[in-house]
Amino acid sequence: MDYEFLHDVTGGVKVRLSVGHEAIGHWFNEEVQGDTRVLDEIIAAAAQLRGSERQWQRVGHEYTLWLDDEEVMVRANVLAFDEAELEEGMTFYDEESLAFCGKEDFLALIAAYRQFLRG
């Protein structure tokens, strides 16, 4: 999972991830937006899940993050609709709306994001 951090024109931090992981970057850009309290919450949840079979989720405005002891999933909330509502022959494009990665890789990304925020 490759990533890069950029500053936008307002000075905010934007995250871009490699193909297949774009939704994770979108999650950072939409749900975190530099608020390290969100990251603290996730790190605390990851510590509580260590060695267990439980799952944890954080529902955001645009994306929901699921976490267990091994994996992270980020999914756009718009995907929680019934595909039967689509017109015949239509499909929903979700390539950039759903992503998975390992928990340790995600925690390393959080650490790199924090470091970039500090300058």
Phi and psi in radians as a Rosetta constraint file:
Dihedral C 1 N 2 CA 2 C 2 CIRCULARHARMONIC -1.673 0.35
Dihedral N 2 CA 2 C 2 N 3 CIRCULARHARMONIC 2.553 0.35
Dihedral C 2 N 3 CA 3 C 3 CIRCULARHARMONIC -2.569 0.35
Dihedral N 3 CA 3 C 3 N 4 CIRCULARHARMONIC 2.795 0.35
Dihedral C 3 N 4 CA 4 C 4 CIRCULARHARMONIC -2.520 0.35
Dihedral N 4 CA 4 C 4 N 5 CIRCULARHARMONIC 2.638 0.35
Dihedral C 4 N 5 CA 5 C 5 CIRCULARHARMONIC -1.976 0.35
Dihedral N 5 CA 5 C 5 N 6 CIRCULARHARMONIC 2.435 0.35
Dihedral C 5 N 6 CA 6 C 6 CIRCULARHARMONIC -2.377 0.35
Dihedral N 6 CA 6 C 6 N 7 CIRCULARHARMONIC 2.753 0.35
Dihedral C 6 N 7 CA 7 C 7 CIRCULARHARMONIC -1.760 0.35
Dihedral N 7 CA 7 C 7 N 8 CIRCULARHARMONIC 2.317 0.35
Dihedral C 7 N 8 CA 8 C 8 CIRCULARHARMONIC -1.478 0.35
Dihedral N 8 CA 8 C 8 N 9 CIRCULARHARMONIC -3.095 0.35
Dihedral C 8 N 9 CA 9 C 9 CIRCULARHARMONIC -1.132 0.35
Dihedral N 9 CA 9 C 9 N 10 CIRCULARHARMONIC -0.367 0.35
Dihedral C 9 N 10 CA 10 C 10 CIRCULARHARMONIC -1.595 0.35
Dihedral N 10 CA 10 C 10 N 11 CIRCULARHARMONIC -0.037 0.35
Dihedral C 10 N 11 CA 11 C 11 CIRCULARHARMONIC 1.627 0.35
Dihedral N 11 CA 11 C 11 N 12 CIRCULARHARMONIC -0.070 0.35
Dihedral C 11 N 12 CA 12 C 12 CIRCULARHARMONIC -1.259 0.35
Dihedral N 12 CA 12 C 12 N 13 CIRCULARHARMONIC 2.780 0.35
Dihedral C 12 N 13 CA 13 C 13 CIRCULARHARMONIC -1.639 0.35
Dihedral N 13 CA 13 C 13 N 14 CIRCULARHARMONIC 2.319 0.35
Dihedral C 13 N 14 CA 14 C 14 CIRCULARHARMONIC -2.048 0.35
Dihedral N 14 CA 14 C 14 N 15 CIRCULARHARMONIC 2.512 0.35
Dihedral C 14 N 15 CA 15 C 15 CIRCULARHARMONIC -2.020 0.35
Dihedral N 15 CA 15 C 15 N 16 CIRCULARHARMONIC 2.328 0.35
Dihedral C 15 N 16 CA 16 C 16 CIRCULARHARMONIC -2.129 0.35
Dihedral N 16 CA 16 C 16 N 17 CIRCULARHARMONIC 2.328 0.35
Dihedral C 16 N 17 CA 17 C 17 CIRCULARHARMONIC -2.074 0.35
Dihedral N 17 CA 17 C 17 N 18 CIRCULARHARMONIC 2.850 0.35
Dihedral C 17 N 18 CA 18 C 18 CIRCULARHARMONIC -1.146 0.35
Dihedral N 18 CA 18 C 18 N 19 CIRCULARHARMONIC 2.869 0.35
Dihedral C 18 N 19 CA 19 C 19 CIRCULARHARMONIC -0.943 0.35
Dihedral N 19 CA 19 C 19 N 20 CIRCULARHARMONIC 2.345 0.35
Dihedral C 19 N 20 CA 20 C 20 CIRCULARHARMONIC 1.653 0.35
Dihedral N 20 CA 20 C 20 N 21 CIRCULARHARMONIC -0.287 0.35
Dihedral C 20 N 21 CA 21 C 21 CIRCULARHARMONIC -2.105 0.35
Dihedral N 21 CA 21 C 21 N 22 CIRCULARHARMONIC 0.196 0.35
Dihedral C 21 N 22 CA 22 C 22 CIRCULARHARMONIC -0.967 0.35
Dihedral N 22 CA 22 C 22 N 23 CIRCULARHARMONIC -0.650 0.35
Dihedral C 22 N 23 CA 23 C 23 CIRCULARHARMONIC -1.065 0.35
Dihedral N 23 CA 23 C 23 N 24 CIRCULARHARMONIC -0.526 0.35
Dihedral C 23 N 24 CA 24 C 24 CIRCULARHARMONIC -1.176 0.35
Dihedral N 24 CA 24 C 24 N 25 CIRCULARHARMONIC -0.733 0.35
Dihedral C 24 N 25 CA 25 C 25 CIRCULARHARMONIC -1.091 0.35
Dihedral N 25 CA 25 C 25 N 26 CIRCULARHARMONIC -0.740 0.35
Dihedral C 25 N 26 CA 26 C 26 CIRCULARHARMONIC -1.071 0.35
Dihedral N 26 CA 26 C 26 N 27 CIRCULARHARMONIC -0.677 0.35
Dihedral C 26 N 27 CA 27 C 27 CIRCULARHARMONIC -1.056 0.35
Dihedral N 27 CA 27 C 27 N 28 CIRCULARHARMONIC -0.834 0.35
Dihedral C 27 N 28 CA 28 C 28 CIRCULARHARMONIC -1.011 0.35
Dihedral N 28 CA 28 C 28 N 29 CIRCULARHARMONIC -0.790 0.35
Dihedral C 28 N 29 CA 29 C 29 CIRCULARHARMONIC -1.203 0.35
Dihedral N 29 CA 29 C 29 N 30 CIRCULARHARMONIC -0.576 0.35
Dihedral C 29 N 30 CA 30 C 30 CIRCULARHARMONIC -1.668 0.35
Dihedral N 30 CA 30 C 30 N 31 CIRCULARHARMONIC -0.680 0.35
Dihedral C 30 N 31 CA 31 C 31 CIRCULARHARMONIC -1.774 0.35
Dihedral N 31 CA 31 C 31 N 32 CIRCULARHARMONIC -0.486 0.35
Dihedral C 31 N 32 CA 32 C 32 CIRCULARHARMONIC -1.647 0.35
Dihedral N 32 CA 32 C 32 N 33 CIRCULARHARMONIC -0.975 0.35
Dihedral C 32 N 33 CA 33 C 33 CIRCULARHARMONIC 0.824 0.35
Dihedral N 33 CA 33 C 33 N 34 CIRCULARHARMONIC 0.768 0.35
Dihedral C 33 N 34 CA 34 C 34 CIRCULARHARMONIC 1.431 0.35
Dihedral N 34 CA 34 C 34 N 35 CIRCULARHARMONIC -0.001 0.35
Dihedral C 34 N 35 CA 35 C 35 CIRCULARHARMONIC -1.464 0.35
Dihedral N 35 CA 35 C 35 N 36 CIRCULARHARMONIC 1.742 0.35
Dihedral C 35 N 36 CA 36 C 36 CIRCULARHARMONIC -1.220 0.35
Dihedral N 36 CA 36 C 36 N 37 CIRCULARHARMONIC -0.237 0.35
Dihedral C 36 N 37 CA 37 C 37 CIRCULARHARMONIC -1.119 0.35
Dihedral N 37 CA 37 C 37 N 38 CIRCULARHARMONIC -0.596 0.35
Dihedral C 37 N 38 CA 38 C 38 CIRCULARHARMONIC -1.091 0.35
Dihedral N 38 CA 38 C 38 N 39 CIRCULARHARMONIC -0.759 0.35
Dihedral C 38 N 39 CA 39 C 39 CIRCULARHARMONIC -1.165 0.35
Dihedral N 39 CA 39 C 39 N 40 CIRCULARHARMONIC -0.677 0.35
Dihedral C 39 N 40 CA 40 C 40 CIRCULARHARMONIC -1.040 0.35
Dihedral N 40 CA 40 C 40 N 41 CIRCULARHARMONIC -0.717 0.35
Dihedral C 40 N 41 CA 41 C 41 CIRCULARHARMONIC -1.087 0.35
Dihedral N 41 CA 41 C 41 N 42 CIRCULARHARMONIC -0.713 0.35
Dihedral C 41 N 42 CA 42 C 42 CIRCULARHARMONIC -1.230 0.35
Dihedral N 42 CA 42 C 42 N 43 CIRCULARHARMONIC -0.729 0.35
Dihedral C 42 N 43 CA 43 C 43 CIRCULARHARMONIC -1.097 0.35
Dihedral N 43 CA 43 C 43 N 44 CIRCULARHARMONIC -0.722 0.35
Dihedral C 43 N 44 CA 44 C 44 CIRCULARHARMONIC -1.118 0.35
Dihedral N 44 CA 44 C 44 N 45 CIRCULARHARMONIC -0.731 0.35
Dihedral C 44 N 45 CA 45 C 45 CIRCULARHARMONIC -1.121 0.35
Dihedral N 45 CA 45 C 45 N 46 CIRCULARHARMONIC -0.726 0.35
Dihedral C 45 N 46 CA 46 C 46 CIRCULARHARMONIC -1.073 0.35
Dihedral N 46 CA 46 C 46 N 47 CIRCULARHARMONIC -0.683 0.35
Dihedral C 46 N 47 CA 47 C 47 CIRCULARHARMONIC -1.155 0.35
Dihedral N 47 CA 47 C 47 N 48 CIRCULARHARMONIC -0.678 0.35
Dihedral C 47 N 48 CA 48 C 48 CIRCULARHARMONIC -1.203 0.35
Dihedral N 48 CA 48 C 48 N 49 CIRCULARHARMONIC -0.501 0.35
Dihedral C 48 N 49 CA 49 C 49 CIRCULARHARMONIC -1.455 0.35
Dihedral N 49 CA 49 C 49 N 50 CIRCULARHARMONIC -0.221 0.35
Dihedral C 49 N 50 CA 50 C 50 CIRCULARHARMONIC -0.934 0.35
Dihedral N 50 CA 50 C 50 N 51 CIRCULARHARMONIC 2.149 0.35
Dihedral C 50 N 51 CA 51 C 51 CIRCULARHARMONIC 1.385 0.35
Dihedral N 51 CA 51 C 51 N 52 CIRCULARHARMONIC 0.127 0.35
Dihedral C 51 N 52 CA 52 C 52 CIRCULARHARMONIC -2.011 0.35
Dihedral N 52 CA 52 C 52 N 53 CIRCULARHARMONIC 3.012 0.35
Dihedral C 52 N 53 CA 53 C 53 CIRCULARHARMONIC -1.785 0.35
Dihedral N 53 CA 53 C 53 N 54 CIRCULARHARMONIC 0.062 0.35
Dihedral C 53 N 54 CA 54 C 54 CIRCULARHARMONIC -1.280 0.35
Dihedral N 54 CA 54 C 54 N 55 CIRCULARHARMONIC 2.863 0.35
Dihedral C 54 N 55 CA 55 C 55 CIRCULARHARMONIC -2.166 0.35
Dihedral N 55 CA 55 C 55 N 56 CIRCULARHARMONIC 2.791 0.35
Dihedral C 55 N 56 CA 56 C 56 CIRCULARHARMONIC -2.426 0.35
Dihedral N 56 CA 56 C 56 N 57 CIRCULARHARMONIC 2.566 0.35
Dihedral C 56 N 57 CA 57 C 57 CIRCULARHARMONIC -2.422 0.35
Dihedral N 57 CA 57 C 57 N 58 CIRCULARHARMONIC 2.669 0.35
Dihedral C 57 N 58 CA 58 C 58 CIRCULARHARMONIC -2.248 0.35
Dihedral N 58 CA 58 C 58 N 59 CIRCULARHARMONIC 1.949 0.35
Dihedral C 58 N 59 CA 59 C 59 CIRCULARHARMONIC -1.539 0.35
Dihedral N 59 CA 59 C 59 N 60 CIRCULARHARMONIC 2.160 0.35
Dihedral C 59 N 60 CA 60 C 60 CIRCULARHARMONIC -1.897 0.35
Dihedral N 60 CA 60 C 60 N 61 CIRCULARHARMONIC -3.018 0.35
Dihedral C 60 N 61 CA 61 C 61 CIRCULARHARMONIC -1.171 0.35
Dihedral N 61 CA 61 C 61 N 62 CIRCULARHARMONIC -0.750 0.35
Dihedral C 61 N 62 CA 62 C 62 CIRCULARHARMONIC -1.972 0.35
Dihedral N 62 CA 62 C 62 N 63 CIRCULARHARMONIC -0.531 0.35
Dihedral C 62 N 63 CA 63 C 63 CIRCULARHARMONIC -2.330 0.35
Dihedral N 63 CA 63 C 63 N 64 CIRCULARHARMONIC 2.618 0.35
Dihedral C 63 N 64 CA 64 C 64 CIRCULARHARMONIC -2.017 0.35
Dihedral N 64 CA 64 C 64 N 65 CIRCULARHARMONIC 2.389 0.35
Dihedral C 64 N 65 CA 65 C 65 CIRCULARHARMONIC -1.922 0.35
Dihedral N 65 CA 65 C 65 N 66 CIRCULARHARMONIC 2.227 0.35
Dihedral C 65 N 66 CA 66 C 66 CIRCULARHARMONIC -1.922 0.35
Dihedral N 66 CA 66 C 66 N 67 CIRCULARHARMONIC 2.491 0.35
Dihedral C 66 N 67 CA 67 C 67 CIRCULARHARMONIC -2.432 0.35
Dihedral N 67 CA 67 C 67 N 68 CIRCULARHARMONIC 2.349 0.35
Dihedral C 67 N 68 CA 68 C 68 CIRCULARHARMONIC -2.290 0.35
Dihedral N 68 CA 68 C 68 N 69 CIRCULARHARMONIC -2.946 0.35
Dihedral C 68 N 69 CA 69 C 69 CIRCULARHARMONIC -1.240 0.35
Dihedral N 69 CA 69 C 69 N 70 CIRCULARHARMONIC -0.230 0.35
Dihedral C 69 N 70 CA 70 C 70 CIRCULARHARMONIC -2.137 0.35
Dihedral N 70 CA 70 C 70 N 71 CIRCULARHARMONIC -0.477 0.35
Dihedral C 70 N 71 CA 71 C 71 CIRCULARHARMONIC -2.428 0.35
Dihedral N 71 CA 71 C 71 N 72 CIRCULARHARMONIC 2.697 0.35
Dihedral C 71 N 72 CA 72 C 72 CIRCULARHARMONIC -2.118 0.35
Dihedral N 72 CA 72 C 72 N 73 CIRCULARHARMONIC 2.403 0.35
Dihedral C 72 N 73 CA 73 C 73 CIRCULARHARMONIC -2.216 0.35
Dihedral N 73 CA 73 C 73 N 74 CIRCULARHARMONIC 2.341 0.35
Dihedral C 73 N 74 CA 74 C 74 CIRCULARHARMONIC -2.087 0.35
Dihedral N 74 CA 74 C 74 N 75 CIRCULARHARMONIC 2.265 0.35
Dihedral C 74 N 75 CA 75 C 75 CIRCULARHARMONIC -2.384 0.35
Dihedral N 75 CA 75 C 75 N 76 CIRCULARHARMONIC 2.366 0.35
Dihedral C 75 N 76 CA 76 C 76 CIRCULARHARMONIC -1.137 0.35
Dihedral N 76 CA 76 C 76 N 77 CIRCULARHARMONIC 2.372 0.35
Dihedral C 76 N 77 CA 77 C 77 CIRCULARHARMONIC -1.101 0.35
Dihedral N 77 CA 77 C 77 N 78 CIRCULARHARMONIC -0.429 0.35
Dihedral C 77 N 78 CA 78 C 78 CIRCULARHARMONIC -1.121 0.35
Dihedral N 78 CA 78 C 78 N 79 CIRCULARHARMONIC -0.345 0.35
Dihedral C 78 N 79 CA 79 C 79 CIRCULARHARMONIC -1.299 0.35
Dihedral N 79 CA 79 C 79 N 80 CIRCULARHARMONIC -0.117 0.35
Dihedral C 79 N 80 CA 80 C 80 CIRCULARHARMONIC -1.513 0.35
Dihedral N 80 CA 80 C 80 N 81 CIRCULARHARMONIC 0.573 0.35
Dihedral C 80 N 81 CA 81 C 81 CIRCULARHARMONIC -1.939 0.35
Dihedral N 81 CA 81 C 81 N 82 CIRCULARHARMONIC 2.897 0.35
Dihedral C 81 N 82 CA 82 C 82 CIRCULARHARMONIC -1.460 0.35
Dihedral N 82 CA 82 C 82 N 83 CIRCULARHARMONIC 2.023 0.35
Dihedral C 82 N 83 CA 83 C 83 CIRCULARHARMONIC -1.131 0.35
Dihedral N 83 CA 83 C 83 N 84 CIRCULARHARMONIC -0.244 0.35
Dihedral C 83 N 84 CA 84 C 84 CIRCULARHARMONIC -1.150 0.35
Dihedral N 84 CA 84 C 84 N 85 CIRCULARHARMONIC -0.320 0.35
Dihedral C 84 N 85 CA 85 C 85 CIRCULARHARMONIC -1.291 0.35
Dihedral N 85 CA 85 C 85 N 86 CIRCULARHARMONIC -0.263 0.35
Dihedral C 85 N 86 CA 86 C 86 CIRCULARHARMONIC -1.275 0.35
Dihedral N 86 CA 86 C 86 N 87 CIRCULARHARMONIC 2.602 0.35
Dihedral C 86 N 87 CA 87 C 87 CIRCULARHARMONIC -1.150 0.35
Dihedral N 87 CA 87 C 87 N 88 CIRCULARHARMONIC 2.710 0.35
Dihedral C 87 N 88 CA 88 C 88 CIRCULARHARMONIC -1.003 0.35
Dihedral N 88 CA 88 C 88 N 89 CIRCULARHARMONIC 2.337 0.35
Dihedral C 88 N 89 CA 89 C 89 CIRCULARHARMONIC 1.516 0.35
Dihedral N 89 CA 89 C 89 N 90 CIRCULARHARMONIC -0.104 0.35
Dihedral C 89 N 90 CA 90 C 90 CIRCULARHARMONIC -1.667 0.35
Dihedral N 90 CA 90 C 90 N 91 CIRCULARHARMONIC 2.588 0.35
Dihedral C 90 N 91 CA 91 C 91 CIRCULARHARMONIC -2.273 0.35
Dihedral N 91 CA 91 C 91 N 92 CIRCULARHARMONIC 2.735 0.35
Dihedral C 91 N 92 CA 92 C 92 CIRCULARHARMONIC -1.659 0.35
Dihedral N 92 CA 92 C 92 N 93 CIRCULARHARMONIC 2.206 0.35
Dihedral C 92 N 93 CA 93 C 93 CIRCULARHARMONIC -1.383 0.35
Dihedral N 93 CA 93 C 93 N 94 CIRCULARHARMONIC 2.028 0.35
Dihedral C 93 N 94 CA 94 C 94 CIRCULARHARMONIC -2.214 0.35
Dihedral N 94 CA 94 C 94 N 95 CIRCULARHARMONIC 0.273 0.35
Dihedral C 94 N 95 CA 95 C 95 CIRCULARHARMONIC -1.013 0.35
Dihedral N 95 CA 95 C 95 N 96 CIRCULARHARMONIC -0.603 0.35
Dihedral C 95 N 96 CA 96 C 96 CIRCULARHARMONIC -1.812 0.35
Dihedral N 96 CA 96 C 96 N 97 CIRCULARHARMONIC 0.232 0.35
Dihedral C 96 N 97 CA 97 C 97 CIRCULARHARMONIC -1.975 0.35
Dihedral N 97 CA 97 C 97 N 98 CIRCULARHARMONIC -0.027 0.35
Dihedral C 97 N 98 CA 98 C 98 CIRCULARHARMONIC -2.529 0.35
Dihedral N 98 CA 98 C 98 N 99 CIRCULARHARMONIC 2.274 0.35
Dihedral C 98 N 99 CA 99 C 99 CIRCULARHARMONIC -2.620 0.35
Dihedral N 99 CA 99 C 99 N 100 CIRCULARHARMONIC 2.632 0.35
Dihedral C 99 N 100 CA 100 C 100 CIRCULARHARMONIC -2.212 0.35
Dihedral N 100 CA 100 C 100 N 101 CIRCULARHARMONIC 2.607 0.35
Dihedral C 100 N 101 CA 101 C 101 CIRCULARHARMONIC -2.746 0.35
Dihedral N 101 CA 101 C 101 N 102 CIRCULARHARMONIC 2.901 0.35
Dihedral C 101 N 102 CA 102 C 102 CIRCULARHARMONIC -1.237 0.35
Dihedral N 102 CA 102 C 102 N 103 CIRCULARHARMONIC 2.619 0.35
Dihedral C 102 N 103 CA 103 C 103 CIRCULARHARMONIC -1.065 0.35
Dihedral N 103 CA 103 C 103 N 104 CIRCULARHARMONIC -0.751 0.35
Dihedral C 103 N 104 CA 104 C 104 CIRCULARHARMONIC -1.145 0.35
Dihedral N 104 CA 104 C 104 N 105 CIRCULARHARMONIC -0.672 0.35
Dihedral C 104 N 105 CA 105 C 105 CIRCULARHARMONIC -1.105 0.35
Dihedral N 105 CA 105 C 105 N 106 CIRCULARHARMONIC -0.696 0.35
Dihedral C 105 N 106 CA 106 C 106 CIRCULARHARMONIC -1.161 0.35
Dihedral N 106 CA 106 C 106 N 107 CIRCULARHARMONIC -0.734 0.35
Dihedral C 106 N 107 CA 107 C 107 CIRCULARHARMONIC -1.138 0.35
Dihedral N 107 CA 107 C 107 N 108 CIRCULARHARMONIC -0.602 0.35
Dihedral C 107 N 108 CA 108 C 108 CIRCULARHARMONIC -1.165 0.35
Dihedral N 108 CA 108 C 108 N 109 CIRCULARHARMONIC -0.668 0.35
Dihedral C 108 N 109 CA 109 C 109 CIRCULARHARMONIC -1.104 0.35
Dihedral N 109 CA 109 C 109 N 110 CIRCULARHARMONIC -0.735 0.35
Dihedral C 109 N 110 CA 110 C 110 CIRCULARHARMONIC -1.035 0.35
Dihedral N 110 CA 110 C 110 N 111 CIRCULARHARMONIC -0.775 0.35
Dihedral C 110 N 111 CA 111 C 111 CIRCULARHARMONIC -1.098 0.35
Dihedral N 111 CA 111 C 111 N 112 CIRCULARHARMONIC -0.743 0.35
Dihedral C 111 N 112 CA 112 C 112 CIRCULARHARMONIC -1.149 0.35
Dihedral N 112 CA 112 C 112 N 113 CIRCULARHARMONIC -0.670 0.35
Dihedral C 112 N 113 CA 113 C 113 CIRCULARHARMONIC -1.094 0.35
Dihedral N 113 CA 113 C 113 N 114 CIRCULARHARMONIC -0.819 0.35
Dihedral C 113 N 114 CA 114 C 114 CIRCULARHARMONIC -1.023 0.35
Dihedral N 114 CA 114 C 114 N 115 CIRCULARHARMONIC -0.753 0.35
Dihedral C 114 N 115 CA 115 C 115 CIRCULARHARMONIC -1.078 0.35
Dihedral N 115 CA 115 C 115 N 116 CIRCULARHARMONIC -0.735 0.35
Dihedral C 115 N 116 CA 116 C 116 CIRCULARHARMONIC -1.139 0.35
Dihedral N 116 CA 116 C 116 N 117 CIRCULARHARMONIC -0.667 0.35
Dihedral C 116 N 117 CA 117 C 117 CIRCULARHARMONIC -1.064 0.35
Dihedral N 117 CA 117 C 117 N 118 CIRCULARHARMONIC -0.640 0.35
Dihedral C 117 N 118 CA 118 C 118 CIRCULARHARMONIC -1.244 0.35
Dihedral N 118 CA 118 C 118 N 119 CIRCULARHARMONIC -0.323 0.35
